[in-house]
Amino acid sequence: MTSSGRAPMGSQTVITVATPERMNRLGLELAGLLRPGDLVLLSGELGAGKTTLTRGLGVGLGVRGAVTSPTFVIARVHPSLTGGPALVHVDAYRLGGGLDEMEDLDLDVSLPESVVVVEWGEGKVEQLTDDRLEVRIERALGGTADDDSDPREVTLTGVGARWDGVDLTGLSEG
């Protein structure tokens, strides 16, 4: 932690993603950088591409089951088919409180051996660990939630010592 009480920032990169297919591929590429214990916070408006990115993560991690939005079940665990970490996919959209409200999900228990991805987790789960990858997805051209044709700007920010020295810029080449 820094003197301000915040975890130090690691690497950051901004990527323009033109299509949902490229968003999926970005998730697949990002999976190659993830390891057990990683927390990934996804933020962005409805329809921005958070679940599409997570689908790609699931493919890249080699997990079982179709990765779909866990909005109604809140959290879904996808075990690894390859001996790697499980993917714990959480949708915190309907949860109003912070970590206390999410305590029943036992994310702190799952985190050490899994990759935990939390959609809408900003301001709710950062206290789980000092190290996390924050992914903000925004429409580059101000399109509407129903419009998949406009590009997205994806800002990836590594927070904490885990992300020091991790090169996120290579993800933008795909």
ABEGO torsion letter per residue (X at the ends): XBAAGBBBBBBBBBBBBABAAAAAAAAAAAAAABBBGBBBBBBEBBGAGAAAAAAAAAAAAGBBEBBBBAAAAGBBBBBBAAGBBBBBBBBAAABABBAAAAAAAGAAAAAAABBBBBBGABGAAAAABABBBBBBBBBAAGBBAABAABBBBBBBBBBEAAABGBBAAAAAAX
